[in-house]
Amino acid sequence: MTFPPGQATGAHPPDSDPVTVFESAESLGDGFRNLRQSQGRSIAELSSVTRIHTKYLRAMEENDFALLPSRVFAIGYARGYALALGLDDQTAVERFKRESPDGTVPLQAPTGIAFEDVRRHSPLLVGSVAMVIVAVIGWNVFQRISQARAPQPVTIEALPENWDQSDPATRDVVVLGVPQPPPPDQTTPGLYITPGLEAELTGIDPADPAAIAAALASAPPVQAAFNPRGPVFGASAATSQVILQARKPASLVVTRSDGRVLFARQLALGEAWRAPTDVPATVDVSDVTAFDIYLNGEYGGRLSGTITPLGPLNARAQALARQSAAAIEAERQAQVRARAASAPAAVPTPVPLASAPAVAAPPAN
């Protein structure tokens, strides 16, 4: 909606304030009419400026809002009329909404009504909740009382202090038997062991206590086995015989003979590194007491210095592996000889002599 220059803001005499004239009126229509008359303008002139029909402008000045079209157009007419007179359109619209409320919007109940209803009915609600609680507690008490049983006398009589099993007077008071074993587990079958299999594999008769004691006395001490307690870096388990495991956080740097770094890492507690068997390298650690050596999976002591060649460690592991293999082979040979010596000597079976072939008698002449 456009207005000619000089009229959009309201062309009125300098000594008249449009806001004062509008706000001093008793109603919206009176304010529009008084301000229009103070500016010396006609309804026809304002109708041409606002593009609003004269009957609608006259209806607003007479506060006859029923003649206006729908509420959206009526608010637009009030806004356009205010702008043409030099007023704030939002102020005029708010005054129009107050003097002509929307009848399609239902009235809202005052906020305090619901609270007053609650206060009025609160004693009844509290009494109902209390009755329910008392009923629940009473029902539980009644159930417990009805199901309670009177204490029964103990049928077990204590033995007299002078009880004697050999005395005929007190012998029949109680009869004690030997303790019975617990019932066997019916869900787990017993472990089946093939007869003779253990003796055949180990060379020790499990039924011979002397053989078992001798084997335990001659057995070498068992070393601590490698227990991975974190990530294991380096070579695979099948291609490594030396493992370095961290006892506490420390750095481990492995350098090849040509100066290239093979492995470098700050290892945490329990982490380990497998050394390759065919790579010449040097192990450099930040703390010599922070690493354990495991050779062929068994504990082999600790590092002797912060810088240790990898070759001697691999050679030591290989020597221990050969010694272990030789000991196993020697034990196997001894078992074979022992079994051969304990077996009865084979008695040769006599071979029957072959009978001479019968000689044919010469023919008679």
Legacy VTK file of the C-alpha trace (Angstrom):
# vtk DataFile Version 3.0
C-alpha trace
ASCII
DATASET POLYDATA
POINTS 365 float
0.000 0.000 0.000
1.611 3.289 -1.148
0.784 6.828 -0.215
1.435 10.112 -2.009
4.357 12.149 -0.703
3.445 14.266 2.258
0.479 12.088 3.228
2.050 8.805 4.378
3.238 10.463 7.548
0.175 12.673 7.904
0.028 16.277 6.645
-1.170 18.168 9.682
-0.511 21.631 11.060
2.692 21.980 13.018
0.838 22.957 16.196
-1.134 19.655 16.370
0.408 16.369 17.591
-1.243 13.321 15.888
-0.408 11.013 18.766
-1.893 13.347 21.351
-5.068 13.839 19.312
-5.449 10.084 18.771
-4.737 8.962 22.327
-6.964 11.624 23.900
-10.007 10.260 22.083
-12.385 7.938 23.931
-12.403 5.242 21.210
-10.513 4.164 18.137
-13.115 5.642 15.794
-13.154 8.940 17.652
-9.389 9.101 17.441
-9.401 8.497 13.673
-12.158 11.115 13.124
-10.641 13.786 15.369
-7.207 13.405 13.795
-8.652 13.503 10.255
-10.642 16.630 11.022
-7.657 18.295 12.702
-5.682 17.699 9.522
-8.510 19.109 7.377
-8.815 15.975 5.269
-11.954 14.283 3.960
-12.913 10.603 3.964
-12.868 10.580 0.155
-9.312 11.859 0.153
-8.193 9.193 2.602
-10.089 6.535 0.647
-8.091 7.374 -2.463
-4.872 7.243 -0.475
-5.510 3.982 1.389
-7.546 2.229 -1.378
-10.178 1.472 1.312
-13.856 2.027 0.546
-15.387 5.072 2.167
-18.064 3.043 3.931
-15.425 1.033 5.760
-13.556 4.176 6.803
-16.783 5.706 8.023
-17.683 2.473 9.873
-14.353 2.594 11.741
-14.841 6.245 12.665
-18.343 5.421 13.998
-16.991 2.309 15.857
-19.428 0.156 13.920
-17.032 -2.763 13.475
-19.855 -5.128 12.508
-19.955 -3.514 9.026
-16.324 -4.375 8.410
-15.429 -7.563 6.464
-13.497 -10.455 8.023
-11.220 -9.728 10.958
-8.030 -10.015 8.859
-9.235 -7.258 6.487
-10.510 -5.162 9.396
-7.059 -5.219 11.050
-5.502 -4.285 7.692
-7.922 -1.354 7.296
-7.054 -0.084 10.781
-3.365 -0.370 10.005
-3.676 1.463 6.662
-5.890 4.217 8.124
-3.355 4.812 10.922
-0.425 5.055 8.503
-2.345 7.512 6.306
-2.960 9.731 9.351
0.692 9.569 10.474
0.140 7.225 13.438
1.979 4.138 14.602
0.156 1.268 12.935
0.946 -1.233 15.691
-0.564 1.037 18.361
-3.747 1.414 16.307
-3.992 -2.343 15.714
-3.608 -3.137 19.437
-6.333 -0.616 20.298
-8.599 -2.121 17.656
-8.078 -5.618 19.135
-8.938 -4.340 22.620
-12.109 -2.544 21.533
-13.200 -5.273 19.113
-12.163 -8.660 20.564
-12.252 -11.794 18.433
-15.433 -13.711 19.218
-14.192 -16.955 17.648
-11.521 -17.464 20.364
-13.004 -19.170 23.458
-12.461 -17.458 26.755
-9.882 -18.986 29.050
-10.775 -19.663 32.660
-8.822 -17.687 35.247
-5.678 -19.354 36.446
-6.740 -19.464 40.078
-9.900 -21.543 39.513
-8.093 -24.903 39.144
-6.024 -24.220 42.237
-9.120 -23.335 44.227
-10.775 -26.576 43.079
-7.757 -28.531 44.265
-7.823 -26.824 47.633
-11.534 -27.481 47.959
-11.250 -31.180 47.102
-7.857 -31.845 48.738
-9.294 -33.157 52.055
-11.340 -35.728 50.156
-8.319 -36.823 48.102
-6.095 -37.103 51.163
-8.734 -39.098 53.000
-9.165 -41.492 50.075
-5.393 -42.114 49.787
-5.162 -42.685 53.557
-8.010 -45.206 53.434
-6.322 -47.129 50.638
-3.016 -47.253 52.554
-4.724 -48.417 55.734
-6.618 -51.100 53.798
-3.414 -52.446 52.207
-1.552 -52.543 55.522
-4.513 -54.178 57.271
-4.798 -56.837 54.582
-1.123 -57.751 54.905
-1.341 -57.912 58.694
-4.432 -60.125 58.478
-2.687 -62.486 56.042
0.336 -62.819 58.308
-1.794 -63.466 61.392
-3.988 -66.027 59.648
-1.016 -67.942 58.249
1.025 -67.910 61.447
1.260 -71.245 63.237
1.622 -71.846 66.907
5.080 -73.039 67.998
5.402 -76.814 67.948
7.345 -78.737 70.597
10.690 -80.164 69.543
10.502 -83.922 68.987
14.267 -84.441 69.226
15.307 -85.431 72.714
18.751 -84.670 74.025
20.928 -87.598 74.995
21.497 -88.044 78.691
24.926 -87.275 79.996
25.418 -90.846 81.221
24.504 -92.411 77.872
26.464 -95.534 77.101
25.960 -97.630 74.013
26.861 -100.839 75.921
24.331 -100.140 78.677
21.030 -101.950 77.944
19.073 -99.156 79.616
20.340 -96.450 77.260
21.364 -98.503 74.258
18.037 -98.108 72.424
17.838 -94.349 72.906
19.613 -93.657 69.638
21.230 -95.762 66.988
24.204 -94.308 65.162
25.498 -95.720 61.952
28.641 -95.147 59.957
28.736 -91.991 57.837
27.388 -92.533 54.355
29.294 -91.225 51.314
27.726 -88.424 49.333
25.657 -89.492 46.346
27.591 -89.587 43.096
27.101 -86.867 40.532
24.608 -88.242 38.045
25.222 -85.613 35.370
29.002 -85.942 34.916
30.322 -89.312 33.752
33.491 -90.612 35.279
36.777 -90.014 33.498
37.799 -93.056 31.479
41.512 -93.800 31.228
42.715 -96.465 28.846
44.581 -99.115 30.868
48.297 -99.025 30.168
48.149 -95.834 28.095
49.726 -93.585 30.731
52.547 -96.049 31.372
53.153 -96.399 27.635
53.373 -92.622 27.048
55.371 -91.641 30.149
57.245 -94.851 30.935
56.032 -94.603 34.559
53.553 -97.020 36.044
50.869 -94.905 37.836
50.252 -97.774 40.238
53.891 -97.877 41.367
54.581 -95.217 44.066
58.317 -95.861 43.953
58.478 -95.149 40.204
56.483 -91.930 40.644
58.745 -90.731 43.477
61.880 -91.480 41.452
60.524 -89.573 38.453
59.714 -86.522 40.580
63.143 -86.577 42.209
64.982 -86.719 38.873
62.811 -84.179 37.060
64.502 -80.820 36.345
63.027 -77.712 37.981
60.222 -76.122 36.016
60.979 -72.554 34.979
58.407 -69.797 34.831
56.630 -69.880 31.487
55.950 -66.814 29.371
52.524 -65.343 30.146
51.406 -62.636 27.727
49.758 -59.855 29.688
49.327 -57.397 26.861
50.115 -56.929 23.172
53.070 -58.943 21.811
54.953 -57.173 19.036
57.681 -58.335 16.675
58.053 -61.659 14.881
55.511 -64.456 14.881
55.546 -67.150 17.560
56.647 -69.813 15.073
59.755 -67.884 13.988
61.006 -66.575 17.347
62.822 -68.133 20.300
63.564 -64.974 22.354
60.924 -62.768 24.012
61.510 -59.570 25.982
58.647 -58.691 28.355
58.353 -55.417 30.277
58.166 -55.665 34.061
57.332 -51.958 34.226
56.944 -49.126 31.689
60.175 -48.643 29.738
61.373 -47.898 26.208
62.742 -50.562 23.860
64.670 -49.714 20.666
65.992 -52.448 18.359
68.517 -51.316 15.725
69.768 -53.431 12.827
73.458 -53.743 12.059
73.102 -51.317 9.141
71.689 -48.594 11.422
68.036 -48.964 10.517
65.534 -49.095 13.390
63.732 -52.423 13.500
61.447 -51.660 16.453
60.975 -48.688 18.804
58.227 -48.325 21.365
57.467 -47.335 24.941
56.223 -50.646 26.355
53.727 -50.760 29.201
53.623 -53.326 31.984
53.099 -56.826 30.530
53.734 -55.899 26.878
56.377 -57.942 25.047
58.469 -58.099 21.873
59.454 -61.270 19.962
62.922 -61.218 18.446
63.525 -62.659 14.962
66.087 -65.459 14.710
67.915 -64.439 11.534
68.292 -60.654 11.903
71.517 -59.182 13.398
70.430 -56.374 15.662
71.126 -54.621 18.982
68.622 -54.150 21.812
68.705 -50.765 23.592
66.500 -50.313 26.697
65.992 -47.329 29.000
66.005 -49.466 32.180
67.918 -52.755 32.360
65.776 -53.999 35.275
62.522 -53.432 33.399
62.698 -56.454 31.052
62.603 -60.240 31.512
64.083 -62.661 28.958
62.155 -65.754 27.910
64.010 -68.408 25.905
61.854 -70.985 24.131
58.891 -69.889 26.277
60.687 -70.292 29.648
62.180 -67.669 31.920
65.830 -66.986 31.144
66.773 -64.156 33.504
67.154 -60.451 32.784
69.208 -58.294 30.473
72.817 -57.740 31.521
73.058 -54.183 30.185
71.132 -51.400 28.546
72.639 -52.354 25.168
72.567 -56.070 24.355
73.362 -57.801 21.035
70.519 -59.977 19.834
72.777 -62.685 18.395
73.967 -64.170 21.731
70.395 -64.362 22.983
69.294 -66.314 19.908
72.353 -68.588 20.178
71.586 -69.266 23.833
67.976 -70.146 23.020
69.061 -72.502 20.234
71.566 -74.247 22.534
68.913 -74.791 25.187
66.560 -76.171 22.563
69.208 -78.662 21.392
69.956 -79.735 24.982
66.270 -80.283 25.668
65.858 -82.323 22.490
68.950 -84.429 23.328
67.665 -85.091 26.868
64.302 -86.193 25.544
65.913 -88.493 22.998
68.246 -89.998 25.624
65.308 -90.666 27.926
63.407 -92.322 25.114
66.363 -94.548 24.257
66.730 -95.525 27.926
63.071 -96.494 28.097
63.415 -98.590 24.943
66.443 -100.417 26.386
64.647 -100.960 29.702
61.655 -102.502 28.000
63.900 -104.695 25.842
65.827 -105.915 28.917
62.645 -106.725 30.856
61.103 -108.698 27.999
61.686 -112.550 28.198
64.300 -113.955 25.835
62.799 -115.574 22.794
63.384 -119.371 22.677
64.275 -120.501 19.159
61.797 -122.976 17.805
63.488 -126.166 16.501
63.128 -126.612 12.812
62.225 -130.206 11.863
64.642 -131.931 9.545
63.401 -132.555 6.095
62.905 -136.311 5.393
65.013 -137.785 2.654
63.157 -138.530 -0.524
62.322 -142.170 -1.068
64.555 -143.930 -3.593
62.693 -145.872 -6.170
63.592 -149.540 -6.346
65.256 -150.630 -9.525
63.021 -152.543 -11.830
63.365 -156.267 -11.776
65.048 -157.873 -14.691
LINES 1 366
365 0 1 2 3 4 5 6 7 8 9 10 11 12 13 14 15 16 17 18 19 20 21 22 23 24 25 26 27 28 29 30 31 32 33 34 35 36 37 38 39 40 41 42 43 44 45 46 47 48 49 50 51 52 53 54 55 56 57 58 59 60 61 62 63 64 65 66 67 68 69 70 71 72 73 74 75 76 77 78 79 80 81 82 83 84 85 86 87 88 89 90 91 92 93 94 95 96 97 98 99 100 101 102 103 104 105 106 107 108 109 110 111 112 113 114 115 116 117 118 119 120 121 122 123 124 125 126 127 128 129 130 131 132 133 134 135 136 137 138 139 140 141 142 143 144 145 146 147 148 149 150 151 152 153 154 155 156 157 158 159 160 161 162 163 164 165 166 167 168 169 170 171 172 173 174 175 176 177 178 179 180 181 182 183 184 185 186 187 188 189 190 191 192 193 194 195 196 197 198 199 200 201 202 203 204 205 206 207 208 209 210 211 212 213 214 215 216 217 218 219 220 221 222 223 224 225 226 227 228 229 230 231 232 233 234 235 236 237 238 239 240 241 242 243 244 245 246 247 248 249 250 251 252 253 254 255 256 257 258 259 260 261 262 263 264 265 266 267 268 269 270 271 272 273 274 275 276 277 278 279 280 281 282 283 284 285 286 287 288 289 290 291 292 293 294 295 296 297 298 299 300 301 302 303 304 305 306 307 308 309 310 311 312 313 314 315 316 317 318 319 320 321 322 323 324 325 326 327 328 329 330 331 332 333 334 335 336 337 338 339 340 341 342 343 344 345 346 347 348 349 350 351 352 353 354 355 356 357 358 359 360 361 362 363 364
